[in-house]
């Protein structure tokens, strides 16, 4: 079997896609791009490069899914996104933000997959990627990226994320979360209901339609645990949930649980951290 895997430099989800691609067996070819993001043009270049291959694999990122969708459209083939396991023509993939595992069969000689985020180990790979330079004349491309200020640590890179939900109560209520995140050298996140209320910008949202994070520790404060939010934080190595509702769904996903008022618990944690550090 010959497999082409689309990767982006320095991207953990791309390393996970390589792990999926290796599991298919056979000869593996990695491709990456030089230049501005242009999904349709990148897809055309992958199609040109992928003649005679048996599978094309991409990362389970926004870009990976978009580029592979363009590949599927060009080739008039089905795309299996969010794959967790492949067994010949049969596969398992995540649906509904990871709350459902679907058993499927791909009816195509050339198979197109994206790896479900955090379903595969991101191993360091010695695989050398071929750099493609697609023609961009007339192509829709990203010409500018405007980043938001997150205190110097992005959600995607943070080792600790302190996230708040409806239970925080207001925009001002996030002050104690920012304090804790600062002590832990982490970033502040939030649930969708918080951005909908205008308490935090969309860039801070963790979830299926926000940022998918994989910190060492995810502190969920006043978050109920909706499926869409869990889809964004399930990559965390450990989850600490703080909620005054003992029946909150978030506790079913947490490694550590504190049942109590976050407005009392979070400052107490910060105070204890200062005491331990002698500050």
C-alpha positions as CSV (number, residue, x, y, z in Angstrom):
1,X,0.0,0.0,0.0
2,X,1.2,3.5,-0.9
3,X,0.1,6.3,1.5
4,X,0.4,10.1,1.2
5,X,0.1,12.1,4.5
6,X,-0.5,15.8,4.5
7,X,1.4,17.5,7.4
8,X,2.1,20.9,8.8
9,X,5.4,21.7,10.5
10,X,5.3,21.9,14.3
11,X,1.7,20.6,14.4
12,X,0.9,17.9,17.0
13,X,-2.2,16.8,15.1
14,X,0.0,16.2,12.0
15,X,2.2,13.9,14.1
16,X,-1.0,12.0,15.1
17,X,-2.0,11.8,11.4
18,X,1.4,10.3,10.6
19,X,0.8,7.6,13.3
20,X,-2.6,6.8,11.6
21,X,-0.9,6.7,8.2
22,X,1.9,4.3,9.4
23,X,-0.8,2.0,10.8
24,X,-2.0,1.4,7.3
25,X,1.3,-0.2,6.3
26,X,3.3,0.1,3.1
27,X,5.3,3.0,1.8
28,X,4.6,6.4,3.3
29,X,5.1,9.8,1.7
30,X,4.7,13.0,3.6
31,X,3.9,16.3,1.9
32,X,3.8,19.9,3.3
33,X,3.4,23.3,1.8
34,X,5.4,26.5,1.4
35,X,3.5,29.7,1.1
36,X,0.1,31.1,2.2
37,X,-2.8,28.9,3.2
38,X,-4.9,28.2,0.0
39,X,-7.0,25.1,0.7
40,X,-8.3,24.5,-2.9
41,X,-4.8,25.0,-4.4
42,X,-3.2,22.8,-1.7
43,X,-5.8,20.1,-2.4
44,X,-5.0,20.3,-6.2
45,X,-1.3,19.8,-5.5
46,X,-2.0,16.8,-3.3
47,X,-4.2,15.3,-6.0
48,X,-1.4,15.8,-8.5
49,X,1.2,14.3,-6.2
50,X,-1.0,11.3,-5.1
51,X,-1.3,9.5,-8.4
52,X,-1.2,5.7,-7.9
53,X,-1.5,5.8,-4.1
54,X,-4.0,3.8,-2.0
55,X,-4.7,6.3,0.8
56,X,-4.4,10.0,1.6
57,X,-4.3,11.0,5.2
58,X,-4.6,14.4,6.9
59,X,-4.6,15.8,10.4
60,X,-7.8,16.3,12.3
61,X,-7.3,20.0,12.4
62,X,-9.5,22.7,10.8
63,X,-7.0,23.0,8.0
64,X,-6.6,19.2,7.6
65,X,-10.3,18.6,7.3
66,X,-10.8,21.5,4.9
67,X,-7.9,20.5,2.6
68,X,-9.0,16.8,2.6
69,X,-12.6,17.9,1.9
70,X,-11.3,19.7,-1.2
71,X,-9.4,16.6,-2.2
72,X,-12.5,14.5,-1.9
73,X,-14.5,17.0,-4.0
74,X,-11.9,17.0,-6.7
75,X,-11.7,13.2,-6.9
76,X,-15.5,12.7,-6.3
77,X,-14.6,10.3,-3.4
78,X,-15.9,9.9,0.2
79,X,-13.9,11.4,3.0
80,X,-13.9,9.6,6.4
81,X,-13.1,12.3,9.0
82,X,-12.2,11.8,12.6
83,X,-11.0,8.3,12.2
84,X,-9.8,6.4,15.3
85,X,-9.0,3.0,13.7
86,X,-8.7,1.4,10.2
87,X,-9.1,-2.3,9.5
88,X,-8.8,-2.7,5.7
89,X,-11.9,-1.2,4.2
90,X,-13.6,-1.0,7.6
91,X,-13.0,1.8,10.1
92,X,-14.1,3.4,13.3
93,X,-14.6,7.2,13.5
94,X,-15.9,9.7,16.0
95,X,-19.2,11.5,15.5
96,X,-21.1,14.2,17.4
97,X,-18.0,15.6,19.1
98,X,-16.7,12.2,20.1
99,X,-19.9,11.1,21.9
100,X,-20.5,8.4,19.3
101,X,-18.2,5.9,17.6
102,X,-19.4,4.9,14.2
103,X,-18.4,1.6,12.4
104,X,-18.1,2.3,8.7
105,X,-16.9,0.8,5.4
106,X,-15.2,2.9,2.7
107,X,-16.4,2.0,-0.8
108,X,-13.5,3.4,-2.8
109,X,-10.1,2.1,-4.0
110,X,-8.5,5.4,-2.9
111,X,-9.3,6.1,0.7
112,X,-9.3,9.5,2.3
113,X,-8.9,9.9,6.1
114,X,-8.4,12.5,8.7
115,X,-7.2,11.4,12.1
116,X,-9.5,12.1,15.1
117,X,-7.7,14.6,17.4
118,X,-5.8,12.9,20.2
119,X,-7.0,9.4,19.1
120,X,-3.4,8.6,18.1
121,X,-0.1,9.1,19.8
122,X,1.9,12.0,18.4
123,X,5.3,10.2,18.1
124,X,8.4,12.0,17.0
125,X,8.9,11.0,13.4
126,X,12.0,10.9,11.2
127,X,9.8,11.0,8.2
128,X,11.0,13.7,5.7
129,X,8.3,15.7,4.2
130,X,8.3,16.8,0.5
131,X,7.5,20.5,0.1
132,X,4.9,21.3,-2.5
133,X,4.6,24.8,-4.1
134,X,1.1,24.9,-5.7
135,X,0.1,27.6,-8.2
136,X,-1.8,30.3,-6.5
137,X,-3.0,32.4,-9.5
138,X,-6.7,33.0,-9.0
139,X,-6.7,30.8,-5.8
140,X,-8.5,31.9,-2.6
141,X,-5.8,32.3,0.0
142,X,-5.2,33.7,3.4
143,X,-3.3,37.0,3.1
144,X,-3.3,38.1,6.7
145,X,-3.8,36.5,10.1
146,X,-4.8,38.7,13.1
147,X,-3.9,37.1,16.4
148,X,-5.6,37.9,19.6
149,X,-3.8,38.7,22.9
150,X,-3.8,35.8,25.3
151,X,-1.2,37.0,27.8
152,X,1.6,35.5,25.8
153,X,0.4,31.9,26.1
154,X,-2.0,30.4,23.5
155,X,-4.7,27.9,24.4
156,X,-3.2,25.4,21.9
157,X,0.2,25.6,23.5
158,X,-0.6,26.1,27.2
159,X,0.4,23.3,29.6
160,X,-2.4,24.5,32.0
161,X,-5.7,25.8,30.9
162,X,-8.1,27.4,33.5
163,X,-11.5,27.5,31.8
164,X,-14.8,29.0,32.9
165,X,-18.5,28.4,32.0
166,X,-21.9,29.9,32.9
167,X,-21.2,29.3,36.6
168,X,-18.6,32.1,36.6
169,X,-21.5,34.5,36.4
170,X,-20.0,37.5,34.6
171,X,-17.1,38.9,32.7
172,X,-15.7,40.3,35.9
173,X,-15.9,36.8,37.5
174,X,-13.1,35.7,35.3
175,X,-10.7,37.8,37.3
176,X,-10.1,34.9,39.8
177,X,-9.6,32.5,36.9
178,X,-7.0,34.8,35.3
179,X,-5.2,35.0,38.7
180,X,-5.0,31.2,39.0
181,X,-3.9,30.8,35.4
182,X,-1.2,33.4,36.0
183,X,0.1,31.5,39.0
184,X,0.2,28.3,37.0
185,X,1.7,29.9,33.9
186,X,-1.3,28.9,32.0
187,X,-4.0,30.3,29.7
188,X,-7.7,31.2,30.3
189,X,-10.4,29.4,28.3
190,X,-14.1,29.4,28.3
191,X,-17.2,27.5,27.1
192,X,-19.4,28.6,24.2
193,X,-22.1,30.1,26.5
194,X,-19.6,32.5,27.8
195,X,-18.6,33.8,24.4
196,X,-22.3,34.0,23.4
197,X,-22.9,36.2,26.5
198,X,-20.0,38.4,25.4
199,X,-18.0,37.8,28.6
200,X,-14.9,36.5,26.7
201,X,-13.8,36.6,23.0
202,X,-14.4,33.7,20.7
203,X,-10.6,33.1,20.6
204,X,-10.9,31.9,24.2
205,X,-13.5,29.3,23.5
206,X,-12.6,25.6,24.1
207,X,-14.9,23.1,22.3
208,X,-16.0,21.6,19.1
209,X,-16.4,25.0,17.4
210,X,-13.5,26.6,19.3
211,X,-10.0,25.5,20.1
212,X,-9.2,21.8,20.9
213,X,-6.6,21.8,23.7
214,X,-4.3,19.1,25.1
215,X,-2.8,20.6,28.3
216,X,-1.2,18.7,31.1
217,X,-4.0,20.0,33.3
218,X,-7.5,21.4,32.4
219,X,-9.3,23.2,35.2
220,X,-13.0,23.4,34.4
221,X,-14.7,26.0,36.6
222,X,-18.5,26.3,36.5
223,X,-18.7,24.3,33.3
224,X,-21.6,21.8,33.0
225,X,-19.8,19.5,30.5
226,X,-21.8,19.6,27.3
227,X,-20.6,17.2,24.6
228,X,-19.4,20.0,22.4
229,X,-17.1,21.3,25.2
230,X,-15.8,17.9,26.1
231,X,-14.8,17.5,22.4
232,X,-12.4,20.4,22.9
233,X,-10.8,19.4,26.2
234,X,-10.7,15.6,26.2
235,X,-7.1,15.7,25.0
236,X,-6.1,17.0,28.4
237,X,-3.9,14.6,30.4
238,X,-5.9,15.5,33.5
239,X,-9.1,17.4,34.2
240,X,-10.0,19.1,37.4
241,X,-13.7,20.0,37.6
242,X,-15.0,22.6,40.1
243,X,-18.8,22.9,40.2
244,X,-21.5,23.3,42.8
245,X,-23.8,20.9,41.1
246,X,-22.9,17.3,42.1
247,X,-24.9,16.0,39.1
248,X,-22.9,18.1,36.5
249,X,-21.9,16.0,33.5
250,X,-18.4,17.3,33.7
251,X,-17.7,15.1,36.7
252,X,-18.1,12.0,34.5
253,X,-15.1,13.2,32.5
254,X,-13.0,14.6,35.3
255,X,-9.9,13.0,37.0
256,X,-10.4,15.2,40.0
257,X,-13.6,16.8,41.3
258,X,-14.4,19.6,43.7
259,X,-18.0,20.1,44.5
260,X,-18.4,23.6,45.7
261,X,-18.7,27.3,44.9
262,X,-15.9,28.2,42.4
263,X,-15.9,31.8,43.7
264,X,-14.6,30.3,47.0
265,X,-12.6,27.3,45.7
266,X,-10.6,29.1,43.0
267,X,-9.3,31.9,45.3
268,X,-8.5,29.3,47.9
269,X,-6.4,27.4,45.4
270,X,-4.6,30.6,44.4
271,X,-4.0,31.5,48.1
272,X,-2.5,28.0,48.8
273,X,-0.2,28.3,45.8
274,X,1.1,31.6,47.1
275,X,1.6,30.1,50.5
276,X,3.5,27.1,49.2
277,X,5.7,29.4,47.0
278,X,6.2,31.8,49.9
279,X,4.7,34.7,47.9
